[in-house]
Amino acid sequence: MSISQSVGQMPAREYETIYILRSDTSKEAAQKVADRTSDAISKEGGKLTAVESWGRRQLAYAVGKQRRGVYVYLKYLGQGPVVAELERNLRMLDDVIKYQTVLLNDAVDASTVQVDPTSIVFDAVEPPGDDEVEETLEQRLGLVEGARRVPHDEDSDDSDDSDDDDGDVIPGKAVAKSEGAAAKSEGAAAKSEDAPANSDGEEEAK
């Protein structure tokens, strides 16, 4: 049944749906989801016009225990029943953790829309490798190792560059103060040694 027959020659509506798969979904499971969504759209007389796999991305917020997911974009023509059937199927699939549908255009002549067969081919994403480790909340906050943090030494070097290119401003000042204190002590000792001599000289003069 074509879309024109299903809606009685009425203008079709254009929708887009984005659904998110679990980050560890296998290629086979992702392909089954894609086939299920395509069948749901066709079942209600809809017309799939675009399929895009956006790959694995960070979620804006955690969904369950998932912090990343595989984003898949669909664009299609149809009426309200098409959206209802598609979303009913998405709710039933365990690998789908979230989805959203938006109406793009409420009056499209479906007969004028040409679809490139290559644009509706689903390209599954490989599951994450062993080296692709999810960051914990503590790591993202910089409380434990593994998170991206600015080393404290870099901050100290930046603040010290204006005074000392070698980054030894504070030790240098401490050394200078120590040497100055020693010099003052030697000067005080010299004055104390000169004091008796001056007293003797004054008595002899008298």
DRENNU-158528 format. One line per 8 residues: their letters; for each residue x, y, z of N, C-alpha, C. Coordinates in steps of 0.1 Angstrom, whole numbers, plus 5000, padded with zeros to 4 digits. Each point is the difference from the previous one (the first is absolute). Layout:
N
a) X,Y,Z,X,Y,Z,X,Y,Z; ...
***
This chain:
206
msisqsvg) 5009,4988,5000,4991,5012,5000,5009,5012,5000; 4998,5009,4990,5008,5012,4999,4995,5011,5010; 5009,5010,5002,4996,5010,5009,4988,5009,4995; 4999,5001,4987,4989,5008,4995,4987,4993,5002; 5000,4986,4999,4988,4992,5002,4996,5000,5015; 5010,5000,5009,4998,4999,5014,4994,5013,5006; 5003,5011,4994,4994,5013,5005,4990,5006,4991; 4996,4992,4990,4989,5005,4991,5003,5013,4992
qmpareye) 5012,5000,4994,5005,5011,4992,5002,5013,5009; 5000,4998,5013,5002,5012,5008,5015,5003,5001; 5004,5013,5002,5014,5003,5001,5006,4992,5012; 5012,4995,4998,5006,4993,5011,5007,5010,5010; 5004,4995,5011,5008,5007,5010,5014,4995,5000; 5009,5008,5002,5014,4996,5001,5005,5000,5014; 5005,4989,5005,5005,4999,5014,5015,4996,5000; 5006,5003,5011,5013,4994,5003,5000,4994,5014
tiyilrsd) 5006,4989,5001,5001,4993,5013,5015,4997,5003; 5004,5003,5012,5013,4996,5004,4999,4990,5012; 5006,4989,4998,5000,4990,5011,5014,4997,5004; 5002,4996,5013,5013,4998,5005,5001,4986,5005; 5010,4993,4996,5003,4986,5004,5010,5000,5011; 4999,4989,5008,5010,4998,5010,5014,5000,4994; 5010,5006,5007,5013,5001,4994,5007,4987,4997; 4996,4989,5007,5006,4987,4997,4992,4991,4991
tskeaaqk) 4990,5006,4993,4992,4992,4990,5008,4995,4989; 4999,4987,4997,5007,4993,4990,4995,5005,4986; 5008,4998,4990,4996,5004,4986,4987,4992,4996; 5000,4987,5004,4988,4992,4996,4987,5006,5006; 5001,5003,5013,4988,5005,5007,4996,5014,4995; 5010,5008,4997,4997,5013,4994,4993,4999,4987; 5005,4990,4992,4993,4998,4987,4986,4995,5001; 4997,4992,5010,4987,4995,5003,4990,5012,5003
vadrtsda) 5006,5009,5008,4992,5012,5004,4997,5008,4987; 5010,5002,4992,4998,5008,4988,4989,4993,4991; 5001,4987,4998,4990,4993,4992,4986,5001,5006; 4999,5000,5013,4987,5001,5007,4994,5014,4998; 5008,5010,5000,4995,5013,4998,4995,5002,4986; 5008,4995,4990,4996,5001,4986,4987,4993,4998; 4999,4988,5005,4987,4992,4999,4988,5008,5006; 5002,5006,5011,4990,5007,5007,4995,5012,4991
iskeggkl) 5009,5007,4994,4996,5011,4992,4993,4995,4987; 5005,4990,4994,4993,4994,4988,4986,4995,5003; 4999,4994,5012,4987,4993,5004,4989,5010,5000; 5003,5012,5004,4989,5011,5000,5000,5009,4988; 5006,4995,4989,4999,5007,4988,5010,5012,4999; 5010,5000,5009,5010,5011,5000,5010,4998,4990; 5009,5010,4998,5011,5000,4991,5013,5004,5006; 5009,4991,5002,5013,5004,5006,5009,5007,4990
taveswgr) 5005,5011,5003,5007,5009,4991,5015,5001,5003; 5004,4998,5013,5014,5002,5004,5002,4992,5013; 5012,4994,5000,5005,4993,5012,5014,5004,5002; 5004,5004,5012,5014,5005,5003,5004,4994,5014; 5011,4994,5000,5006,4995,5013,5010,5011,5004; 4998,5006,5011,5008,5011,5005,5011,4995,5010; 5001,4987,5002,5011,4995,5008,4997,5001,5015; 5010,4996,5007,5000,5000,5015,5003,5013,5006
rqlayavg) 4991,5006,5008,5002,5013,5005,4997,5000,5015; 5005,5011,5007,4997,5002,5014,4986,5005,5002; 4993,4994,5009,4986,5004,5003,5000,5013,5008; 4990,5009,4998,4999,5012,5007,4998,4997,5015; 4994,4989,5003,4999,4996,5014,4998,4984,5000; 5003,4994,5011,5000,4985,5001,4986,4995,4998; 4998,4990,4992,4987,4993,4999,5002,4986,5006; 4994,4998,5011,5003,4988,5007,5015,5000,5005
kqrrgvyv) 5007,4990,4995,5015,5000,5003,5008,5004,4988; 4993,5003,4989,5006,5004,4987,5004,5014,5000; 5013,5003,4997,5005,5014,4999,5003,5003,4985; 5001,4990,4992,5002,5001,4985,4990,4992,4993; 4998,5004,4987,4991,4992,4992,5002,5002,4986; 4995,4991,4991,5001,5000,4986,4988,5007,4994; 5002,5012,4994,4989,5008,4995,4997,4996,4985; 4987,4998,4997,4995,4997,4987,4989,5009,4996
ylkylgqg) 5001,5006,4988,4991,5010,4995,4991,4994,4989; 4987,5002,5001,4991,4996,4989,4992,5012,4995; 4997,5001,4987,4991,5009,4995,4990,4993,4991; 4987,5003,5001,4990,4992,4992,4988,5008,4998; 4991,4996,4992,4987,5006,4997,4989,4991,5005; 4989,5006,5003,4989,4992,5005,4990,5009,5007; 4991,4993,5008,4990,5007,5008,5002,4995,5015; 4991,5005,5008,5002,4997,5015,5002,4985,5003
pvvaeler) 4992,4991,4993,5002,4985,5003,5014,4995,4998; 5007,5006,4991,5014,4996,4997,5009,5003,5012; 4998,5011,5006,5008,5004,5012,4996,4991,5012; 4987,4997,5002,4996,4992,5011,5005,4986,4999; 5000,4994,4988,5005,4987,4998,5015,4999,5001; 5007,5010,4995,5015,5000,5002,5004,5001,5014; 4994,5009,5008,5003,5002,5014,4996,4988,5008; 4989,4993,4996,4996,4988,5008,5011,4990,4999
nlrmlddv) 5006,4998,4988,5010,4990,4998,5013,5004,5007; 5003,5013,5000,5012,5005,5007,4999,4997,5015; 4988,5002,5006,4998,4997,5014,5002,4986,5004; 4998,4991,4990,5000,4985,5003,5015,4995,4999; 5009,5008,4994,5013,4995,4998,5010,5004,5012; 5006,4990,5006,5008,5002,5011,5013,5008,4997; 5005,4999,4988,5012,5007,4996,4998,5015,4998; 4987,5004,4999,4997,5014,4999,4998,5007,5013
ikyqtvll) 5007,5010,5004,4999,5006,5013,4993,5013,4999; 4999,5006,4989,4993,5013,4999,4997,5003,4985; 4989,5008,4998,4996,5004,4986,4992,5013,5000; 5000,5006,4989,4992,5013,4999,4996,5002,4986; 4988,5005,4998,4995,5002,4986,4995,5015,4999; 5004,5006,4989,4996,5014,4997,4994,5001,4986; 4989,5008,5000,4993,5002,4987,5008,5011,4993; 5004,4997,4988,5008,5010,4992,4991,5008,4990
ndavdast) 4991,4993,4994,4991,5007,4990,4987,4993,5000; 4989,5007,5001,4987,4994,5001,4992,4999,4986; 5007,5004,4989,4994,4999,4987,5011,4997,4989; 5001,4987,4997,5010,4996,4990,4994,4991,4990; 5002,5003,4987,4995,4991,4990,5010,4989,4998; 4996,4988,5005,5009,4988,5001,5004,4996,4986; 4991,5002,4990,5003,4995,4986,5012,5008,4994; 5003,5011,5005,5012,5008,4995,5013,4998,5007
vqvdptsi) 4999,4992,5011,5012,4997,5008,5008,4988,4994; 5012,5002,4995,5008,4990,4995,5010,4995,5011; 5001,4987,5001,5009,4994,5011,5011,4993,4993; 5012,5004,5005,5012,4993,4995,5002,4987,5009; 5000,4988,4993,5001,4988,5008,5011,4999,5010; 5011,5007,4996,5012,4999,5009,4998,5009,5013; 4990,5009,4999,4998,5009,5012,4992,4994,5011; 4994,4988,4997,4992,4993,5010,5006,4987,5005
vfdavepp) 5013,4999,4997,5008,4988,5004,5006,5003,5014; 4997,4991,5010,5005,5002,5013,5014,4995,5001; 5009,5008,5006,5014,4997,5002,5002,4998,5015; 5001,4987,5005,5002,4998,5014,5013,5004,5005; 5001,5004,5013,5012,5004,5006,5006,4988,5008; 5013,4999,4999,5007,4989,5008,4999,5003,5015; 4998,4989,5007,4999,5001,5015,5013,5007,5005; 5000,5006,5012,5012,5006,5006,5011,4990,5002
gddeveet) 5013,5003,4998,5011,4992,5002,5003,4999,5015; 5010,4991,5003,5004,4999,5014,5007,5013,5006; 5006,5008,4991,5007,5012,5004,4990,5012,5002; 4987,4998,4996,4991,5011,5001,4992,4998,5013; 5005,5006,5010,4995,4999,5014,4992,5012,5003; 4988,4997,5006,4991,5010,5005,5006,5007,5012; 5000,5013,5000,5005,5008,5012,4989,5000,5011; 5005,4998,5012,4991,5000,5011,4997,5015,5004
leqrlglv) 4990,5002,5009,4996,5013,5004,5012,5006,5007; 5007,4992,5008,5012,5006,5008,5011,5004,4990; 5002,4993,4989,5010,5003,4990,4996,5013,4993; 4987,5002,4997,4996,5012,4992,5001,5012,5009; 4999,4998,5013,5001,5011,5010,5015,5003,5004; 5009,4991,4995,5014,5002,5003,5004,4995,5014; 4992,4992,5006,5003,4995,5014,5009,4988,5000; 5001,4993,4989,5009,4989,5000,5008,5000,4987
egarrvph) 5010,4992,4999,5009,4999,4988,4992,4996,4988; 5004,5004,4989,4993,4996,4987,4992,5012,4994; 4996,5009,5009,4993,5012,4995,5009,5010,4994; 4995,5008,4991,5008,5011,4994,5001,5012,5010; 5012,5002,5006,5002,5011,5009,5012,5008,4996; 5000,5012,5003,5012,5009,4998,5009,4998,5012; 5012,4995,4997,5010,4998,5011,5002,5012,5008; 5002,4999,5013,5003,5011,5009,5013,5007,4996
dedsddsd) 5010,4992,4996,5013,5005,4997,4999,5010,4988; 4991,4997,4990,4999,5009,4989,4995,5013,5004; 4990,5000,5010,4995,5013,5005,5011,5008,5007; 5008,4992,5008,5011,5007,5007,5010,5006,4991; 5003,4992,4989,5010,5006,4990,4995,5012,4994; 4987,5000,4996,4994,5012,4993,5001,5012,5009; 4997,4998,5013,5000,5012,5009,5014,5004,5003; 5010,4991,4999,5013,5004,5004,5008,5006,4988
dsddddgd) 4996,4998,4988,5008,5004,4989,5003,5015,5000; 4991,5008,5006,5003,5015,4999,5012,5003,5009; 5003,4992,5010,5011,5003,5009,5012,4992,4997; 4999,4988,4996,5012,4992,4998,4997,4990,4989; 5008,4999,4990,4997,4992,4988,5002,4985,5004; 5008,4997,5011,5003,4987,5004,4990,4994,5009; 4990,5008,5004,4989,4995,5009,5005,4999,5014; 5011,5006,5004,5006,4998,5014,4999,5013,5007
vipgkava) 4989,5007,4998,4998,5014,5006,5000,4999,5015; 4992,4991,5006,4998,4999,5014,5013,4995,5007; 5006,4989,4995,5013,4997,5006,5011,5010,4999; 5000,5007,4989,5010,5011,4998,4999,5011,5010; 4987,5004,5002,4997,5010,5010,5004,4996,5014; 4998,4987,5003,5004,4995,5013,5015,5001,5002; 5007,4996,4989,5015,5000,5001,5005,5015,5002; 4994,5009,4992,5004,5014,5001,4998,5005,5014
ksegaaak) 4988,4997,5005,4997,5004,5014,5010,4995,5010; 5004,4987,4998,5009,4994,5009,5014,5007,4999; 5004,5002,4988,5013,5007,4998,5000,5014,5006; 4989,5007,4998,4999,5014,5005,5000,4999,5016; 4993,4990,5005,5000,4999,5015,5014,4998,5005; 5007,4991,4993,5014,4997,5004,5009,5012,5000; 4998,5008,4989,5008,5012,4998,4997,5010,5012; 4987,5001,5003,4997,5009,5011,5006,4995,5013
segaaaks) 5000,4987,5002,5006,4995,5013,5015,5003,5000; 5007,4998,4989,5015,5003,5000,5002,5015,5002; 4991,5008,4995,5002,5015,5002,4998,5003,5014; 4990,4994,5007,4998,5003,5014,5011,4995,5008; 5006,4988,4997,5011,4995,5007,5013,5009,4999; 5002,5006,4988,5011,5009,4998,4998,5013,5008; 4988,5005,5001,4998,5012,5008,5003,4997,5015; 4996,4988,5004,5002,4997,5015,5015,4999,5003
edapansd) 5008,4995,4990,5014,4999,5002,5007,5013,5000; 4994,5010,4992,5006,5013,4999,4997,5008,5013; 4989,4997,5007,4996,5008,5011,5010,5002,5011; 5007,4989,5005,5010,5001,5010,5012,5009,4996; 5004,4998,4987,5011,5007,4995,4997,5015,5001; 4988,5004,4996,4996,5014,5000,5000,5005,5014; 4996,4992,5010,5000,5004,5014,5014,5003,5005; 5009,4991,4997,5014,5002,5004,5006,5012,4994
geeeak) 4997,5002,4988,5005,5012,4993,4996,5013,5006; 4987,5000,5004,4994,5012,5006,5007,5003,5014; 5003,4988,5008,5007,5003,5013,5014,5005,4998; 5007,4994,4990,5014,5005,4998,5000,5014,4995; 4990,5004,4993,4999,5014,4995,4998,5009,5012; 4992,4995,5010,4997,5008,5011,5013,5002,5008
***
